[in-house]
Amino acid sequence: VLCANCHERADRDWDEATLKEYKKTPWVLRQHHPQVAADDSAIDDSATIELIINQDFESYSEADQQRLITAIRHLLGTEVPLIIGKKRHGSVKLSVNLPVEAAGRLFWAVKQGEFEEHDVTDADMTYKPLVDLPALRLEVTRAAAQIAEIRRKILSEDKLIKRTARALELYLFEPAATRQSLEEFGATLAYIDGRDKPYGRDEVRYRLAKVLRAFRLATTQWIEENAPALAKIGVDTPAILNRPDSFWQLLIPAA
């Protein structure tokens, strides 16, 4: 699996220098024998993410933490190490150690407000950096604030969408929006409108197309402008912009 992963990455996005380095010392050897690497690439470049939870420490349960871990696992697509918790005045602080790219994705997602339903209000990232950490954190924080503002502006234009913002954001970047998911979303819209009968797929498309088109234009421009900063935290911008199974492209065919 490790070899296949590297070969796939090599075909997709490695430059000549990286390929030469890989041929000299394959990553799988570095994993089991880190001493064979003579440069900084052998360093365990991991990061600690501290999540601030807006709950009282005494009442924050194991079940609450497990739901959060499950959500993080869903975001990253990988197992999440044991989370360490500690008290903080008026809240809970949970720490988790992750590879830098995964930590960056989690940090960015928290700054976007994607874990608000788990009462996660903020995050901080600390590690022994191979890059300028303060500058990176500033870039990520600024980028997160910008896209959050774009979302707020667009969602506020439509009362229906504004009231279902969480559902919209849940589906927007989810892969494979199936017939079932569209029908479930139609039922949600109907419930909000006080209808007994759920909206059909065509009605769901019609009601979401306007706001999704505006969202797509705004976020596409923002993602393109901020691609270098996003790349530093492991966000694959071409995948976001071009993924054929993304919800917005199912609703709005490419021009």
C-alpha positions in Angstrom: 0.0 0.0 0.0 2.8 2.4 0.9 4.6 1.8 -2.4 1.4 2.2 -4.4 0.7 5.4 -2.7 4.1 6.9 -3.5 3.9 5.8 -7.1 0.5 7.3 -7.5 1.8 10.6 -6.0 4.9 10.5 -8.2 2.8 10.2 -11.3 0.6 13.1 -10.2 2.7 15.8 -8.7 6.3 15.0 -7.9 9.0 17.1 -9.6 12.3 15.7 -10.9 14.2 16.5 -7.7 11.7 14.6 -5.6 11.8 11.6 -7.9 15.6 11.5 -7.7 15.4 11.7 -3.9 12.8 8.9 -3.8 14.9 6.6 -6.0 17.9 7.2 -3.7 16.0 6.5 -0.5 12.3 5.2 -0.9 9.9 6.5 1.7 9.0 3.0 2.9 12.7 2.5 3.9 12.7 5.8 5.8 9.6 4.8 7.7 11.3 1.7 9.1 14.9 2.9 9.0 14.9 6.7 9.5 18.7 6.7 9.9 19.2 6.0 6.2 18.1 9.5 5.4 20.8 12.0 5.5 18.7 15.2 5.4 15.8 16.9 7.1 13.2 14.8 5.2 13.7 12.0 7.8 12.3 14.4 10.5 9.0 13.4 11.9 7.1 16.5 10.8 4.0 16.3 12.9 2.0 19.0 14.6 -0.2 19.3 17.6 -3.7 20.8 17.2 -5.3 22.3 20.2 -9.1 22.5 20.0 -11.0 24.9 22.2 -14.4 23.4 23.2 -17.1 25.8 24.5 -18.3 23.4 27.2 -17.7 23.0 30.9 -15.0 20.4 31.6 -17.0 18.6 34.2 -19.9 18.0 31.9 -17.9 17.3 28.7 -18.5 13.5 28.3 -16.6 10.7 26.7 -19.4 10.4 24.2 -19.0 14.1 23.2 -15.3 13.5 22.6 -16.0 10.4 20.6 -18.4 12.2 18.3 -15.8 14.9 17.7 -13.1 12.2 17.0 -15.5 10.6 14.5 -16.1 14.0 12.8 -12.3 14.6 12.5 -11.8 11.1 11.2 -14.5 11.8 8.5 -12.8 15.0 7.5 -9.2 13.6 7.3 -10.1 10.1 6.1 -7.7 8.5 8.6 -7.6 7.3 12.1 -7.2 10.0 14.8 -4.7 9.4 17.7 -5.8 9.5 21.3 -6.9 13.0 22.2 -5.7 14.6 25.4 -8.0 16.9 27.3 -7.5 19.5 30.0 -9.3 22.2 31.8 -9.3 25.8 30.6 -11.2 28.7 32.2 -14.8 28.4 31.0 -14.0 25.7 28.4 -12.2 22.5 27.5 -9.0 22.2 25.5 -8.3 19.0 23.6 -5.0 18.2 21.9 -4.3 15.8 19.1 -1.0 15.1 17.3 -1.2 14.7 13.5 1.0 14.8 10.4 1.4 18.4 9.4 -0.8 18.2 6.3 -3.6 16.6 8.2 -3.2 19.1 11.1 -3.3 22.0 8.6 -6.6 20.7 7.2 -8.1 20.3 10.6 -6.9 23.8 11.6 -8.4 25.3 8.5 -11.7 23.5 8.9 -12.1 24.7 12.5 -11.3 28.3 11.4 -14.1 27.8 8.8 -16.6 26.9 11.6 -17.0 23.3 10.3 -17.0 21.9 13.9 -19.4 24.4 15.5 -22.0 21.6 16.0 -19.4 20.0 18.3 -18.9 23.3 20.2 -15.4 23.8 18.8 -14.8 27.5 18.8 -11.1 27.9 17.9 -7.9 26.0 17.2 -4.2 26.5 17.5 -1.4 24.6 15.8 2.1 24.1 17.2 5.0 22.1 15.9 8.7 22.2 15.2 8.3 23.9 11.9 10.1 23.2 8.6 8.4 26.4 7.4 7.7 29.8 8.9 4.9 28.8 11.3 3.7 32.3 12.4 3.5 33.4 8.8 1.7 30.2 7.8 -0.8 30.5 10.7 -1.4 34.1 9.7 -2.0 33.1 6.1 -4.4 30.4 7.0 -6.3 32.5 9.5 -6.7 35.3 7.0 -7.8 32.9 4.3 -10.4 31.3 6.6 -11.8 34.7 7.5 -12.1 35.7 3.9 -14.0 32.6 2.8 -16.2 32.6 5.9 -17.2 36.2 4.9 -17.9 35.1 1.4 -20.2 32.3 2.7 -22.0 34.7 5.0 -22.7 37.2 2.3 -24.0 34.6 -0.2 -26.1 32.7 2.4 -27.7 35.9 3.6 -29.0 36.6 0.1 -31.6 33.9 0.3 -33.8 33.3 3.4 -34.3 29.6 2.7 -30.6 29.0 2.2 -29.7 31.1 5.2 -31.9 28.9 7.4 -30.4 25.7 6.0 -26.8 26.9 5.9 -25.5 23.9 7.8 -27.2 21.4 5.5 -26.0 23.3 2.5 -22.4 23.3 3.6 -22.6 19.6 4.6 -23.6 18.7 1.0 -21.6 21.2 -0.9 -18.2 19.5 -0.7 -19.4 16.0 -0.1 -18.7 13.5 -2.9 -21.3 11.5 -4.8 -24.5 13.4 -4.0 -26.8 10.5 -4.6 -30.5 10.4 -5.4 -31.2 9.6 -1.8 -29.3 12.6 -0.5 -31.1 15.0 -2.8 -34.5 13.5 -1.8 -33.5 13.9 1.9 -32.5 17.5 1.3 -35.9 18.1 -0.5 -37.6 16.8 2.6 -35.6 19.3 4.7 -36.6 22.2 2.5 -40.3 21.1 2.6 -40.2 20.9 6.4 -38.9 24.4 6.7 -41.6 25.7 4.3 -44.3 23.9 6.2 -45.2 21.6 3.3 -46.5 18.1 3.8 -45.0 16.8 0.6 -41.2 16.9 0.1 -39.8 18.8 -2.8 -38.6 16.6 -5.7 -35.2 16.5 -7.2 -35.9 19.1 -9.9 -37.4 21.6 -7.3 -34.3 21.1 -5.1 -32.0 21.8 -8.0 -34.0 24.9 -8.9 -34.1 26.4 -5.4 -30.4 25.8 -4.8 -29.0 26.6 -8.2 -29.0 30.4 -7.8 -27.2 30.5 -4.5 -24.8 27.7 -5.5 -23.9 29.5 -8.7 -23.0 32.6 -6.8 -21.1 30.6 -4.2 -19.2 28.7 -6.9 -18.1 31.9 -8.7 -17.0 33.6 -5.5 -15.2 30.6 -4.0 -13.5 29.6 -7.3 -12.0 33.1 -7.6 -10.9 33.0 -3.9 -9.4 29.5 -4.2 -7.4 30.5 -7.3 -6.1 33.6 -5.6 -5.1 31.8 -2.5 -3.8 28.5 -4.0 -0.2 28.9 -2.7 -1.4 29.4 0.9 -3.9 26.6 0.7 -1.2 24.2 -0.8 0.9 24.8 2.3 -1.8 23.3 4.5 -2.5 20.4 2.3 -5.6 21.6 0.4 -5.7 20.2 -3.1 -7.2 23.1 -4.9 -7.5 21.4 -8.3 -9.5 18.7 -6.7 -11.9 21.2 -5.2 -12.3 23.1 -8.4 -12.5 20.2 -10.8 -13.9 17.2 -8.9 -16.6 15.9 -11.1 -18.6 14.3 -8.2 -18.8 17.6 -6.2 -22.3 18.7 -5.3 -22.1 22.0 -7.1 -21.2 20.4 -10.4 -24.1 18.0 -10.1 -26.4 20.9 -9.7 -24.8 23.3 -12.1 -23.3 21.8 -15.2 -20.0 23.4 -16.3 -20.4 26.0 -19.0 
